[in-house]
Every structure is written in structure tokens, then in C-alpha cells.
Amino acid sequence: MQFSRKHLGIPYAAFLILFVVAPLLVLFFYAFTDGQGQFTLYNFLHFFTNPNTLGTLYYSLVIAMVTTAVCLLLAYPVAYFLATSGMRLKSVVLMLFILPMWINFSLRITALKEILSVLEGNLAMHPFLNAIIGMTYDFLPFMILPIYTTITRLDVALREAAMDLGANKVQTFLRVTLPLSMPGIISGVSMVFLPAMTNYVVLDMLYNSTYIMGSLIGSYFSAYNWNGGSMISLILLAMICIFTLLTREEDQERSEGGALL
């Protein structure tokens, strides 16, 4: 019996059906039904009419946006310096930023909690700052890596040509390096912004009282309200899909513009 490429895709298709399609169907079923299994839109309407859920959504967006902005402000200079410098040990320095990702998540957050406890009475007592510090610490490597990779792939001749045409270092950075590094920035933003809206485990381990979307979904399922929790999960999934599509289109437009140049 001869096997074609279609047969090689069978295990992959089976995996998608069992672990992606089937769970999503279950999620859709609970989201649009009540406790008796009857179709209803109550869960959807309740989310957008309940001030508590909307407040949690807005607060989660603020946490995610601030975390993403802080990560970007910290990550870009580091990635730019490592990618453009002739330092021999830049691979070692980059490894120091990646190394915490290899350590157990619980150990890393526990260590951060101990550091914040030293600051008790200052930053550690402010839930919002506490949340930003924890999220930034956890997601910073995910912002550094794509930006660093993008900048290292840029053609050095483009920067040299800009300077030969009279541009100084600042103008070269703003008009050449920064626009061409946007794919890495978009990728890093996607990898930080989306998880920051739901990663309540970091906040729980820091004994933070901040309540975000992940906490809200967990509370619904803990109270055996699978219908409401499933609807919130679907709404969040739709937001993630829209955000991903927008960033993908932006990335494609910039890639096409770069190809034309």
C-alpha cells in the first residue's frame, strides 16, 4: 500500500479534531445554552450589560497595554544594542535574558515575590504596579527575541546608504531601522499583549488583588457556571482573533512595502 502526502496529514488532522475542534464545539455548546441545555443568548447579553464583567475587561486591557508598552520600552534598546553592536559576548548577554525562561515558572515568580517583599510599603503595596512588574518580568524575553531577530536580519547596507545620503544616526534609525523592525515589534506585541490579559497566575502567586479576565473566567468555572465562563472565553477568543488579524495585515502591508522598496 502506497502512502501519499495526504496520508501523512492524517495524524495532524486527528490531533486538530481531538484537541482543537472538539473542545471548541463544547465551548460553543455551553456558551449558547443554559443550565438545562436550552439555547439562549443570556450569557452573551449578560457579559455586555454587567458592569462587573465590563469593568474587568477594561482593567485587563489597561494592564495588558501598560505591560506591553513597558516591555517594548525596555526590550527595544536592549535588542537594538545587541543586534548592532560588535560585542563578542552579545550572545552570552542575550542568553542571560532568555535563561529565566528555562527556569521553573513557580520558582521565578517566587523569587520576584521575595524581591517585592523588600519593597513593602512602596511598590509592593500597590496592586497595579505590582501587576505590571510581575507581568513585565514574565513577558520581557518574548518582546526582546523577535525584535532582536528582526534587527539582525536587516541589511546593513541600508543604514550605510542612508548615512551616505546625508542622514545622521538619529535620522537613519527613525527612517530606516525603526520602520524595518516593525515586524519584530508587532510579533513581540502580540506575544505580550494577549497573554497579559489572561495570565492571572502571576498575580495570584504575588498575592495581588488585581482581577483580570483570566481570574474572571476561572471564578465562573470554579462556581460551576460553565455557561457563563464559556461565553466569556469565546468573547476573549474573538478579541484575540481580531487582534491577530489586524497585526497580521499590518505586518503584510509593511512587508509588501519593503519588497517594493
N, C-alpha and C positions, 0 to 999 in steps of 0.2 A: 504494500500500500504506500503510495507516494504522498508526501505531505507538502502542501504549498504554504505560501506566506499567510494565507487566511487561517490555516490550521494553527499556525504559531500564535495567532492572536486570540485563540480560544481561552487560554488561561487568563489572559489580561481582561477579556470580556467577562469571564466568570467572576473575576475579582471585583470589577466595577459593579456588576449586578448585585453581588452579595454584600459589599461593604460601602457602596455609594448610592446606587439606585434604590435598593430595598430600604435602607434607613431613611432616605428622603421621602419615600412613599409613606412610611409610618409617621414621619413628622408631619406631612401634609394631612394625613388622616386625623391625627389628634388636633391639629391646628384648626380645622374647619368642622369639628364635631364637638358636642357637649359630653357630659358625663354618661349619657345614655346612648352615645354613638349616633345622635341625630345631627344632620347638617345644620350649621349655624355660622353667622358672621359676628357673633357676640365677642369672641376673643379678639378679632381684628378691631372692631369698634371700641372695645374696652381699652385697648392699648393707646389709641389716639384721643380718647376722652378722659383718661385717668391722669390727673396732674402728677401723681407719683411716678408713673412709668415715663411720662414725657420729661419730667424733671431729671430722672435717672439718665435718660437718653441724652439730654442736653449736657449734663455734667460729664458723662462719658466722652462726648465729643470734645469738650473743653480739655479734659485730661489727655485725650489722645492727641489733640492739636498741639498743646503745650509740650508734651513729651516729644512729639515728632520735631517740633521747632528746636528744642534744646539739643536733641540728638544730632540734628543737622548742623547746628552752630558749632557743636563740639567735634563732630566727625569730619566735616569738610576740610578744615585746616589740617587736621591730622592726616587724612587721606591724601590731600594735595602735597603736603610736605614729603610724605613717604614716597609718593609716586614720582615726584620731580627731582628729589634730591639724589646726589651721588653717594650718599652714605652707604658704607659697606654693610653695616649691620641693620639696614632698614627691614630686612626680612625677619630679623630677631625682634625688632620693635613691633612689627605687625603681629608677630606670634604672641607677644605679650598682651595685645588687645584681644586676640582670639582665644588664648589659653583659658580664660574663665569659662568659656562655653563648654570646655571639656570636663569641667568640674561639676559634681552633682548640684542640681538646681537648689535643693534644700540647703546645702552647705553654703552656697554663695549668698543666699538671702539671709541665712542665719548670721553670717559674718557681717553683712551690711546692717542688720538689726543691732548688732553689738556696737558697730561704729556710731549709728544714730543714737544709741542709748547714752553715749558720751556727750552728745549734744542736747541732752534732755533739758527742757526749758527754753530751747531755741527752735531749731529747725525740726527736731524730732517731735515736738509737741504740736506742730501744725499739720493737720491731716493732708491738706492739698500739697504742700511742699514735700511732705513725706512720700506721698504717692508719686510725685514727679521724680524724686530722687530714686525711688525703687524701680520705677519703670525705665528711667534713663539708664540706670546701671545694668538692667537686664537686656535692653534692646540696643545699646550703643554699638556693639560689634556688628549687628545687622545693618547698620547705617554706614559704617566705615568700609566694610568689604566691597559692596557694589560700587561705591564712589571710587575707591582705590583701583578696582579692576578697570573701570571705565577710563580713568585718567591715564593709567599705564598703557592703555591701548591707543591713546591719541598719538597722531603723527607729530613728532617733534618739529618737523619741517613747517607745519602750520604756524606754530608760535614764532619760529625763526623768521618766516616770511612776513608776519605781521610786524615784527620789530625792524626788519629791513625796510619796510614801507613807512617807518617813522613812528610807530606806536610804542609807547613806553610799557613798562611791565604791568602797570595797573590796567591800561587800555587793552593790552594783549590778554590779560586774564578775563576782563569783563566781556570782551567781544569775541574771544576765541575759545579759551579754556572753559569758562563757565557755561556758555551755551552748548558746547560739545559734550560736556559732562552731565547734561540734564538726564540722559537715560539712566545713569547711575543714581542720580538724585531721586528720580521717580521710583526706581526699583527700591531704594532704601526707604523712601516714604511709605511705600506700600507694605514693606516688611515690618515697619514700626507702627504705623497708624492703626492698621486693622487689628493686630493683637492687643494693642494698648487699650482698646475699647472694652475688651472682654477678659483680660488676664487678671482676674480678681485674686488669684492665688498669691501673687506677690504682696498685695495689700493685706490679705489675711495673715500671712506669715509675719508681716511687720506690725501686726496688731493695729492696723489702720482702720478707722471708722468710715473711710470713703466707700461709697456704694456705687458701683458701675454696672454696666449691662450684664456682665458675666455673673455678678453677685445676684442680680435680679432674676436671671434665668435659673440659677441654682436654687434660689429661695422658692420659686414656683414648683420645681420638681421635688424639692425636699418636703413641700406641703402636699405632695401627691396631686398637684394641679397640672397634670401633663398637658392638658389642652391649652391653658394659658401660656405655659412655658414653651410649648411647641410653636405657638403663634409668634411669640417674641423672637424665638430662634429663627423663624422664617423671615421675619421683618429684618432682622440683623443680617441674615444671609443675602437678602435682596439689596441691602445697602452696600454690602461688601462687593457684590457682583457689579453694581452700578459704578462704584469707586474704581474697581479693577478695569472695567471697560473704558472709563474716562481716561485713566492714566495710560492704558494701552494705546488708545487712539492718539493721545498726546505724544507718546513715545514714537509711534509710527509716523506721525506728521514731521517730527523732528528728524527722524532717520531719513525720510524721503527728501526733506530739505537739505540735509547734509550730503545725500547722494547727488543732488542736483548741483551743489557747490563743487 
